[in-house]
Amino acid sequence: MENQEIINKTVEFVKKTLADAEGGHDRWHIYRVRKTAKNIAQIEHVDMLIVELWALLHDIADSKFYDGNEEIGPQKARAFLESIQIEENVIVHVENIIRHISFKGILNEQKFKSPELDVVQDADRLDAMGAIGIGRTFNYGWHKNIQMYNPEIKPNIHMTKEEFIKEKWTTINHFYEKLLLLKDIMNTKTGKEMAQHRHIYMEHYLEEFYKEREGEV
């Protein structure tokens, strides 16, 4: 099977699977991450098929929506790729990227590394930053009925997966617990350069938020 046919089949699978997904993790999130990953990959010179397959399949079953089950995503990706008879070595690589891509890796030693993971991880992190990252963060907070801001709840940068699932956070605190940390953990030169602009945008947003909260503007 030609690479483009593989990608086309994967696109259709993703569209169908994520038809009713939460807005921050829907097929348009996949669209953006794929576009960004391809742009980075062209500069960083990595395996484009692996990058595209990962970008398309990385949130096919986000653990946040499956009671923290981090294996369901790799399992669904494998089942699909086997159904279209993809080579085992490609399937294993895609599985490993999905399994090791999430932000939780910042607090743990990452046991799997590859140039393709570096690229797709940067693309996914970039979609959690800037104007889109702000929109996604508020969208998920509303989806889970999370408080937007509560000065009595302080940011917890060491929040466990269990605490996050149990919704012990606020939307504004999430900037400090995740979004503002992403700039310093980008993998590629290209990703780092793109992250700078989005980081500054988020800082300006928070400055405006606090001024408006106090009725200063």
Backbone as CSV, one residue per row, in Angstrom:
resi,resn,N_x,N_y,N_z,CA_x,CA_y,CA_z,C_x,C_y,C_z
1,MET,0.842,-1.189,0.000,0.000,0.000,0.000,0.889,1.256,0.000
2,GLU,0.575,2.205,-0.881,1.340,3.446,-0.947,1.104,4.298,0.301
3,ASN,2.119,5.105,0.641,2.021,5.928,1.850,0.790,6.830,1.849
4,GLN,0.481,7.441,0.705,-0.661,8.359,0.660,-1.976,7.627,0.906
5,GLU,-2.078,6.392,0.429,-3.288,5.605,0.686,-3.398,5.276,2.176
6,ILE,-2.266,4.970,2.802,-2.256,4.721,4.253,-2.751,5.949,5.000
7,ILE,-2.241,7.115,4.636,-2.647,8.365,5.299,-4.127,8.633,5.069
8,ASN,-4.606,8.447,3.851,-6.020,8.695,3.544,-6.937,7.798,4.379
9,LYS,-6.587,6.531,4.505,-7.391,5.608,5.309,-7.367,6.020,6.789
10,THR,-6.213,6.491,7.237,-6.091,6.908,8.633,-6.910,8.162,8.898
11,VAL,-6.903,9.093,7.975,-7.713,10.313,8.109,-9.186,9.960,8.263
12,GLU,-9.668,9.054,7.435,-11.088,8.664,7.511,-11.396,7.969,8.833
13,PHE,-10.491,7.130,9.313,-10.667,6.453,10.601,-10.758,7.463,11.736
14,VAL,-9.882,8.465,11.713,-9.878,9.486,12.760,-11.161,10.315,12.727
15,LYS,-11.585,10.725,11.546,-12.816,11.505,11.422,-14.006,10.754,12.029
16,LYS,-14.099,9.481,11.736,-15.204,8.673,12.239,-15.107,8.463,13.743
17,THR,-13.899,8.161,14.220,-13.713,7.844,15.634,-13.924,9.064,16.525
18,LEU,-13.505,10.238,16.058,-13.570,11.449,16.879,-14.737,12.364,16.510
19,ALA,-15.730,11.812,15.841,-16.863,12.627,15.395,-17.560,13.364,16.533
20,ASP,-17.609,12.760,17.715,-18.312,13.371,18.854,-17.362,13.751,19.989
21,ALA,-16.097,13.948,19.678,-15.092,14.224,20.715,-15.237,15.627,21.288
22,GLU,-14.743,15.798,22.516,-14.686,17.116,23.155,-13.882,18.070,22.276
23,GLY,-14.289,19.348,22.248,-13.765,20.302,21.278,-12.267,20.515,21.288
24,GLY,-11.619,20.338,22.419,-10.183,20.538,22.474,-9.382,19.329,22.045
25,HIS,-10.071,18.191,21.865,-9.387,16.944,21.496,-10.099,16.278,20.319
26,ASP,-10.676,17.104,19.453,-11.437,16.588,18.315,-10.555,16.482,17.067
27,ARG,-11.190,16.239,15.918,-10.398,16.038,14.710,-9.699,17.319,14.250
28,TRP,-10.190,18.478,14.717,-9.523,19.720,14.345,-8.243,19.922,15.151
29,HIS,-8.204,19.386,16.362,-6.936,19.325,17.100,-5.953,18.444,16.328
30,ILE,-6.443,17.329,15.831,-5.608,16.433,15.037,-5.110,17.146,13.780
31,TYR,-5.999,17.878,13.126,-5.638,18.626,11.909,-4.494,19.587,12.192
32,ARG,-4.614,20.363,13.284,-3.590,21.357,13.598,-2.249,20.700,13.939
33,VAL,-2.299,19.663,14.765,-1.063,18.994,15.165,-0.383,18.358,13.950
34,ARG,-1.171,17.773,13.073,-0.596,17.176,11.863,0.098,18.238,11.013
35,LYS,-0.568,19.382,10.797,0.026,20.446,9.997,1.325,20.940,10.616
36,THR,1.299,21.179,11.932,2.491,21.681,12.620,3.605,20.650,12.590
37,ALA,3.251,19.390,12.832,4.261,18.322,12.829,4.913,18.189,11.453
38,LYS,4.130,18.287,10.398,4.683,18.202,9.046,5.641,19.360,8.777
39,ASN,5.265,20.560,9.226,6.125,21.725,9.023,7.452,21.560,9.762
40,ILE,7.389,21.073,11.001,8.618,20.849,11.771,9.440,19.723,11.142
41,ALA,8.751,18.653,10.731,9.441,17.483,10.170,10.228,17.833,8.915
42,GLN,9.692,18.717,8.114,10.379,19.110,6.880,11.699,19.809,7.179
43,ILE,11.746,20.531,8.291,12.965,21.238,8.678,13.930,20.293,9.402
44,GLU,13.371,19.405,10.227,14.200,18.519,11.054,14.597,17.226,10.343
45,HIS,14.009,16.951,9.172,14.390,15.802,8.341,14.204,14.463,9.068
46,VAL,12.955,14.113,9.309,12.635,12.841,9.956,11.659,12.057,9.070
47,ASP,11.312,10.847,9.504,10.426,9.967,8.737,9.012,10.550,8.710
48,MET,8.597,11.049,7.551,7.315,11.745,7.449,6.126,10.812,7.649
49,LEU,6.209,9.554,7.208,5.087,8.626,7.402,4.834,8.400,8.885
50,ILE,5.891,8.155,9.659,5.740,7.962,11.106,5.142,9.204,11.739
51,VAL,5.637,10.362,11.358,5.146,11.624,11.917,3.667,11.806,11.621
52,GLU,3.262,11.564,10.384,1.848,11.762,10.031,0.948,10.745,10.725
53,LEU,1.368,9.498,10.778,0.556,8.485,11.448,0.389,8.811,12.922
54,TRP,1.491,9.206,13.556,1.368,9.578,14.961,0.439,10.747,15.124
55,ALA,0.661,11.822,14.344,-0.141,13.029,14.494,-1.626,12.719,14.334
56,LEU,-1.943,11.824,13.431,-3.341,11.468,13.209,-3.908,10.604,14.330
57,LEU,-3.075,9.752,14.933,-3.590,8.766,15.885,-3.305,9.087,17.353
58,HIS,-2.567,10.153,17.639,-2.066,10.345,19.008,-3.158,10.566,20.040
59,ASP,-4.298,11.142,19.633,-5.400,11.369,20.578,-6.636,10.558,20.208
60,ILE,-6.418,9.398,19.624,-7.547,8.570,19.206,-8.332,8.068,20.414
61,ALA,-7.689,8.047,21.586,-8.372,7.674,22.837,-7.586,8.291,23.989
62,ASP,-7.757,9.594,24.187,-7.027,10.303,25.245,-7.394,9.730,26.612
63,SER,-6.370,9.449,27.417,-6.598,8.789,28.714,-7.488,9.603,29.645
64,LYS,-7.523,10.942,29.463,-8.371,11.791,30.320,-9.839,11.406,30.218
65,PHE,-10.203,10.866,29.072,-11.607,10.513,28.844,-11.873,9.025,29.036
66,TYR,-10.860,8.300,29.526,-10.990,6.858,29.749,-10.469,6.489,31.137
67,ASP,-10.834,7.312,32.124,-10.478,7.045,33.532,-8.976,6.859,33.725
68,GLY,-8.175,7.583,32.951,-6.727,7.530,33.111,-6.043,6.340,32.470
69,ASN,-6.782,5.539,31.710,-6.205,4.366,31.056,-5.291,4.809,29.914
70,GLU,-3.979,4.670,30.102,-3.016,5.155,29.126,-2.667,4.132,28.051
71,GLU,-3.247,2.947,28.124,-2.965,1.920,27.125,-4.033,1.830,26.049
72,ILE,-5.192,2.453,26.295,-6.269,2.302,25.317,-5.933,3.004,24.004
73,GLY,-5.204,4.122,24.069,-4.801,4.813,22.850,-3.886,3.961,21.985
74,PRO,-2.759,3.473,22.536,-1.895,2.588,21.753,-2.626,1.342,21.243
75,GLN,-3.536,0.796,22.050,-4.273,-0.401,21.635,-5.166,-0.111,20.431
76,LYS,-5.882,1.016,20.472,-6.767,1.368,19.350,-5.961,1.655,18.089
77,ALA,-4.819,2.331,18.272,-3.972,2.635,17.118,-3.457,1.340,16.490
78,ARG,-2.996,0.407,17.329,-2.502,-0.873,16.824,-3.590,-1.633,16.077
79,ALA,-4.775,-1.700,16.664,-5.861,-2.446,16.027,-6.172,-1.881,14.639
80,PHE,-6.179,-0.551,14.526,-6.455,0.056,13.226,-5.332,-0.227,12.244
81,LEU,-4.086,-0.013,12.665,-2.962,-0.198,11.757,-2.834,-1.653,11.314
82,GLU,-3.138,-2.587,12.201,-3.149,-3.998,11.807,-4.239,-4.273,10.786
83,SER,-5.361,-3.587,10.932,-6.495,-3.818,10.019,-6.179,-3.394,8.585
84,ILE,-5.224,-2.451,8.427,-4.834,-2.049,7.075,-3.447,-2.599,6.717
85,GLN,-2.998,-3.575,7.523,-1.805,-4.370,7.231,-0.509,-3.537,7.161
86,ILE,-0.333,-2.679,8.160,0.904,-1.903,8.272,1.991,-2.779,8.878
87,GLU,3.231,-2.562,8.491,4.347,-3.363,8.999,4.473,-3.218,10.511
88,GLU,4.876,-4.321,11.158,4.942,-4.368,12.616,5.903,-3.324,13.188
89,ASN,7.028,-3.108,12.548,7.996,-2.141,13.090,7.425,-0.720,13.088
90,VAL,6.599,-0.404,12.093,5.942,0.913,12.046,4.902,1.007,13.154
91,ILE,4.128,-0.056,13.343,3.104,-0.069,14.390,3.737,0.134,15.765
92,VAL,4.819,-0.568,16.030,5.497,-0.458,17.335,5.997,0.965,17.557
93,HIS,6.547,1.579,16.528,7.055,2.953,16.653,5.910,3.917,16.972
94,VAL,4.805,3.791,16.246,3.650,4.660,16.484,3.089,4.433,17.887
95,GLU,2.982,3.168,18.297,2.523,2.852,19.653,3.384,3.538,20.709
96,ASN,4.689,3.442,20.542,5.610,4.017,21.525,5.508,5.529,21.587
97,ILE,5.313,6.161,20.449,5.147,7.610,20.440,3.884,8.001,21.195
98,ILE,2.771,7.316,20.917,1.512,7.618,21.604,1.663,7.396,23.110
99,ARG,2.363,6.348,23.473,2.507,5.987,24.883,3.387,6.979,25.648
100,HIS,4.320,7.639,24.975,5.300,8.468,25.669,5.179,9.957,25.355
101,ILE,4.125,10.356,24.682,4.072,11.742,24.209,3.562,12.736,25.243
102,SER,2.820,12.301,26.219,2.065,13.231,27.055,2.948,14.057,27.966
103,PHE,2.350,15.140,28.467,3.057,16.094,29.326,3.550,15.463,30.611
104,LYS,2.904,14.394,31.057,3.313,13.770,32.330,4.777,13.363,32.310
105,GLY,5.323,13.214,31.083,6.716,12.833,30.964,7.690,13.828,31.544
106,ILE,7.245,15.065,31.725,8.142,16.069,32.293,8.542,15.710,33.722
107,LEU,7.702,14.953,34.431,7.984,14.585,35.811,8.583,13.188,35.921
108,ASN,8.731,12.503,34.788,9.243,11.135,34.803,10.304,10.961,33.723
109,GLU,11.184,10.011,33.937,12.182,9.715,32.918,11.491,9.126,31.698
110,GLN,11.772,9.699,30.537,11.158,9.221,29.303,11.972,8.050,28.782
111,LYS,11.380,6.865,28.736,12.114,5.643,28.415,12.239,5.390,26.924
112,PHE,11.451,6.095,26.125,11.524,5.916,24.675,11.823,7.254,24.015
113,LYS,12.792,7.267,23.104,13.129,8.479,22.379,13.320,8.155,20.913
114,SER,12.936,9.093,20.059,13.232,8.994,18.640,13.088,10.389,18.048
115,PRO,13.722,10.662,16.916,13.573,11.976,16.273,12.121,12.281,15.926
116,GLU,11.379,11.235,15.539,9.968,11.437,15.201,9.152,11.801,16.435
117,LEU,9.452,11.174,17.572,8.778,11.541,18.812,9.072,12.990,19.162
118,ASP,10.316,13.418,19.002,10.671,14.806,19.290,9.798,15.767,18.490
119,VAL,9.618,15.462,17.224,8.840,16.336,16.343,7.365,16.361,16.733
120,VAL,6.769,15.194,16.881,5.332,15.148,17.137,5.002,15.619,18.550
121,GLN,5.911,15.394,19.485,5.705,15.886,20.848,5.705,17.414,20.855
122,ASP,6.626,18.007,20.106,6.652,19.468,20.001,5.368,19.997,19.374
123,ALA,4.901,19.347,18.323,3.679,19.803,17.648,2.476,19.739,18.584
124,ASP,2.387,18.669,19.359,1.279,18.525,20.302,1.366,19.576,21.400
125,ARG,2.566,19.835,21.889,2.742,20.842,22.936,2.446,22.237,22.411
126,LEU,2.809,22.513,21.177,2.514,23.820,20.597,1.011,24.068,20.514
127,ASP,0.238,23.009,20.304,-1.216,23.175,20.234,-1.826,23.421,21.605
128,ALA,-1.021,23.269,22.668,-1.471,23.583,24.025,-1.007,24.970,24.448
129,MET,-0.417,25.721,23.509,0.105,27.048,23.813,-0.582,28.107,22.948
130,GLY,-0.290,29.376,23.255,-0.780,30.470,22.432,-2.282,30.624,22.461
131,ALA,-2.824,31.263,21.430,-4.260,31.530,21.362,-5.075,30.240,21.367
132,ILE,-4.622,29.262,20.612,-5.343,27.989,20.556,-5.249,27.258,21.888
133,GLY,-4.082,27.267,22.497,-3.924,26.614,23.797,-4.839,27.219,24.848
134,ILE,-4.977,28.543,24.842,-5.885,29.207,25.779,-7.318,28.748,25.527
135,GLY,-7.711,28.741,24.258,-9.064,28.300,23.928,-9.326,26.870,24.338
136,ARG,-8.361,25.987,24.087,-8.527,24.581,24.451,-8.625,24.404,25.966
137,THR,-7.840,25.167,26.704,-7.844,25.046,28.161,-9.187,25.451,28.742
138,PHE,-9.737,26.557,28.278,-11.050,26.981,28.769,-12.150,26.032,28.291
139,ASN,-12.016,25.534,27.072,-13.021,24.599,26.560,-13.088,23.348,27.417
140,TYR,-11.911,22.796,27.782,-11.903,21.592,28.611,-12.423,21.891,30.009
141,GLY,-12.056,23.060,30.548,-12.566,23.448,31.868,-14.081,23.533,31.885
142,TRP,-14.646,24.120,30.867,-16.115,24.198,30.782,-16.713,22.806,30.613
143,HIS,-16.070,22.001,29.783,-16.546,20.635,29.539,-16.628,19.834,30.839
144,LYS,-15.657,20.046,31.737,-15.595,19.307,32.997,-16.167,20.098,34.170
145,ASN,-16.751,21.267,33.873,-17.325,22.128,34.917,-16.284,22.502,35.980
146,ILE,-15.091,22.864,35.523,-13.995,23.285,36.391,-14.125,24.779,36.675
147,GLN,-13.760,25.206,37.883,-13.748,26.630,38.187,-12.757,27.345,37.268
148,MET,-13.145,28.515,36.773,-12.240,29.282,35.930,-11.081,29.828,36.754
149,TYR,-11.389,30.399,37.927,-10.348,30.981,38.766,-10.821,30.992,40.205
150,ASN,-9.938,30.621,41.100,-10.235,30.661,42.531,-8.926,30.961,43.250
151,PRO,-8.766,32.190,43.783,-7.493,32.558,44.416,-7.153,31.713,45.638
152,GLU,-8.136,30.994,46.164,-7.874,30.140,47.328,-7.225,28.814,46.937
153,ILE,-7.295,28.482,45.665,-6.666,27.257,45.166,-5.375,27.643,44.461
154,LYS,-4.246,27.239,45.003,-2.953,27.612,44.456,-2.501,26.609,43.396
155,PRO,-1.715,27.067,42.422,-1.187,26.141,41.407,-0.375,25.025,42.033
156,ASN,-0.472,23.842,41.448,0.250,22.661,41.935,1.006,22.043,40.763
157,ILE,2.276,22.437,40.602,3.027,21.953,39.439,3.433,20.490,39.586
158,HIS,3.199,19.925,40.761,3.494,18.502,40.968,2.212,17.674,41.043
159,MET,1.145,18.189,40.438,-0.130,17.483,40.445,0.010,16.083,39.854
160,THR,-0.555,15.112,40.522,-0.533,13.749,40.012,-1.633,13.556,38.974
161,LYS,-1.494,12.483,38.212,-2.516,12.146,37.232,-3.862,11.958,37.911
162,GLU,-3.860,11.353,39.085,-5.107,11.100,39.817,-5.774,12.398,40.240
163,GLU,-4.960,13.371,40.681,-5.513,14.669,41.080,-6.121,15.386,39.887
164,PHE,-5.460,15.287,38.738,-5.986,15.936,37.543,-7.320,15.312,37.133
165,ILE,-7.376,13.994,37.144,-8.609,13.306,36.757,-9.747,13.649,37.710
166,LYS,-9.407,13.819,38.998,-10.429,14.154,39.991,-10.753,15.648,40.019
167,GLU,-10.161,16.395,39.053,-10.513,17.796,38.826,-10.130,18.700,39.983
168,LYS,-8.984,18.451,40.610,-8.516,19.309,41.693,-7.607,20.400,41.114
169,TRP,-8.197,21.244,40.240,-7.437,22.306,39.611,-8.405,23.376,39.123
170,THR,-7.872,24.517,38.690,-8.695,25.551,38.065,-8.092,25.856,36.699
171,THR,-8.884,26.478,35.839,-8.409,26.746,34.483,-7.210,27.686,34.489
172,ILE,-7.267,28.758,35.261,-6.142,29.692,35.296,-4.900,29.037,35.892
173,ASN,-5.080,28.227,36.938,-3.923,27.536,37.516,-3.246,26.620,36.501
174,HIS,-4.021,26.109,35.556,-3.469,25.178,34.575,-2.394,25.850,33.713
175,PHE,-2.473,27.174,33.578,-1.408,27.885,32.868,-0.067,27.647,33.569
176,TYR,-0.074,27.742,34.892,1.163,27.621,35.673,1.568,26.159,35.855
177,GLU,0.585,25.269,35.849,0.854,23.845,36.062,1.307,23.143,34.789
178,LYS,1.012,23.741,33.636,1.387,23.092,32.380,1.797,24.077,31.288
179,LEU,0.890,24.955,30.873,1.092,25.717,29.640,2.362,26.565,29.639
180,LEU,2.634,27.237,30.761,3.810,28.106,30.824,5.114,27.325,31.004
181,LEU,5.020,26.035,31.255,6.205,25.196,31.398,6.665,24.602,30.066
182,LEU,5.803,24.647,29.073,6.077,23.933,27.828,7.247,24.524,27.052
183,LYS,7.419,25.827,27.099,8.489,26.481,26.347,9.857,25.876,26.639
184,ASP,10.076,25.502,27.874,11.400,25.041,28.292,11.625,23.541,28.107
185,ILE,10.637,22.833,27.597,10.821,21.388,27.393,10.603,20.975,25.940
186,MET,10.653,21.959,25.030,10.554,21.621,23.618,11.807,20.863,23.191
187,ASN,11.661,19.996,22.222,12.756,19.115,21.805,13.596,19.672,20.672
188,THR,12.951,20.207,19.649,13.645,20.596,18.425,13.909,22.096,18.389
189,LYS,14.897,22.492,17.613,15.206,23.911,17.432,13.994,24.643,16.864
190,THR,13.337,24.024,15.887,12.163,24.637,15.274,11.038,24.794,16.285
191,GLY,10.792,23.751,17.069,9.745,23.814,18.081,10.013,24.884,19.125
192,LYS,11.265,25.013,19.531,11.624,26.026,20.532,11.362,27.429,20.003
193,GLU,11.697,27.654,18.739,11.477,28.969,18.145,9.981,29.293,18.060
194,MET,9.170,28.320,17.686,7.724,28.538,17.586,7.103,28.758,18.957
195,ALA,7.643,28.085,19.968,7.081,28.175,21.315,7.279,29.553,21.935
196,GLN,8.325,30.257,21.576,8.611,31.559,22.168,7.452,32.533,21.967
197,HIS,6.984,32.625,20.749,5.885,33.548,20.439,4.616,33.174,21.203
198,ARG,4.285,31.910,21.214,3.053,31.476,21.880,3.147,31.660,23.396
199,HIS,4.341,31.483,23.954,4.535,31.686,25.390,4.296,33.144,25.768
200,ILE,4.865,34.049,25.006,4.697,35.484,25.282,3.230,35.875,25.173
201,TYR,2.536,35.319,24.201,1.110,35.611,24.038,0.324,35.208,25.289
202,MET,0.631,34.052,25.853,-0.065,33.589,27.063,0.254,34.490,28.259
203,GLU,1.494,34.941,28.359,1.851,35.846,29.454,1.063,37.140,29.366
204,HIS,0.915,37.689,28.150,0.127,38.907,27.969,-1.344,38.672,28.327
205,TYR,-1.844,37.490,27.954,-3.235,37.167,28.280,-3.451,37.172,29.788
206,LEU,-2.558,36.552,30.543,-2.711,36.500,31.999,-2.622,37.883,32.623
207,GLU,-1.742,38.732,32.109,-1.662,40.109,32.609,-3.005,40.810,32.439
208,GLU,-3.601,40.624,31.275,-4.907,41.247,31.007,-5.985,40.642,31.888
209,PHE,-5.948,39.340,32.088,-6.947,38.661,32.916,-6.979,39.244,34.322
210,TYR,-5.797,39.367,34.940,-5.740,39.854,36.319,-6.157,41.323,36.417
211,LYS,-5.844,42.126,35.417,-6.287,43.531,35.415,-7.803,43.613,35.327
212,GLU,-8.375,42.828,34.447,-9.834,42.841,34.283,-10.506,42.309,35.548
213,ARG,-9.903,41.298,36.165,-10.486,40.751,37.393,-10.596,41.807,38.480
214,GLU,-9.646,42.714,38.535,-9.654,43.771,39.560,-10.349,45.035,39.079
215,GLY,-10.941,44.974,37.871,-11.660,46.119,37.346,-10.771,47.285,36.983
216,GLU,-9.516,47.003,36.605,-8.544,48.071,36.325,-8.624,48.543,34.875
217,VAL,-9.178,47.731,34.004,-9.289,48.124,32.591,-10.690,47.807,32.080
